[in-house]
Amino acid sequence: MTRLSAAIRSFFAILFRNSLPEDIAAHFGFERPKPAPPPVDLPKVSDGALQILGILQRDSRLIDFLMEDIAGYSDDQVGAAVRKLHSDCKASLTRHFTLGPVIDGVEGTYQKLDASQAPDPNRIKLIGNVPVSGKVPGGTLRHRGWQVTSINLPPLVKQDPSILAPAEIEVE
């Protein structure tokens, strides 16, 4: 193939078909660009929170309970409902999360802190008579705190994450 014939064919192919002929492209070492992969919808942080709410609603009807006006119920009725709700919510949490204490100590006892640095406020919240400056050597452990050590949530499905539970219609 001569350069002149290749140039003329290329000119008209690009002008009318908007592409270079395959044989000319191969002759000059050009490759067709590979199509870009389709964009992947990454989950948002809120999707996981909504997923957990959906699981707690599905397994224990937590949202139904919290949105119910319980003022008209007796303490015995509320207590019975809370006992079942507590059991179901705990089962859901332990099925999907492994939880552990932030500080593995006995509440009500003295807990020494690392004197070389201030405690991480995300892990340890100082309460009471906290000095404005200087290091805190320790204090009474009032709450051990909670941290997640592993998560085992099912994969997010392609659905509207804002629907925590579908409406239910019984057909008779």
Secondary structure, DSSP 4 states (H G I P E B T S, - for coil): --HHHHHHHHHHHHHHHSS--HHHHHHTT--PPPPPPPPP-PPPHHHHHHHHHHHHHHHH-HHHHHHS--TTS-HHHHHHHHHHHHHHHHHHHHHHEEEE-SS-S-TTSEEE--TTSPPPTTT----SS--SSS---EEE------EEEEE-PPPPPSS-TT-SS-------
